[in-house]
Amino acid sequence: MTTVNKLVSILIILLNFYFVPYTIITIKNMENSMFYGFSILPISLLINLLLITALMVLKKKFNRSVLLLIINGLGLSCGLFIFWLLITIPV
């Protein structure tokens, strides 16, 4: 259980290496692309918020938490799907 929880957390941290700069660039370029920026920004911010739960799991107190495993698992699956959409669909 703890290895799966830590693996999911590490994958979320790696996924955020793409989404944190993407969120910053989207916020900086908000005036140029109003509709696209407003539509993707909430999703990107939610994926960035998963960093909090991922870092909590890496502490010894929370590494056996089933609730954090569920939250991180659902967030990872949604984040990977959005990541796949962003890198494969041309804009």
C-alpha positions, 0 to 999 in steps of 0.5 A: 500500500505504501509503495503504491501510494508513494509511486502515485505521488512521485508520478504526480510530482513529475506531472507537475514539472509540465503543469506548473510552467504551463500554468505560469505561461497561461497566466502571463499570456492571459490577455492574448488568448482570453477564451483558451486561457480561461478554459484551461486554467482551472484544470491546470490549477487543480492539477497543481493543487495535487502537489499538496497531497503528493507531498503529504504522502511522502511524509511518514504520517500519511503514507498509509492513507487510503483517502490520499491514495484515492485522491491522488489516483483520480487526480493522476488519471485526470492529469495524465489524460489532460497531459495527453490531450495537450501534447497530442491535439494540435491547436 
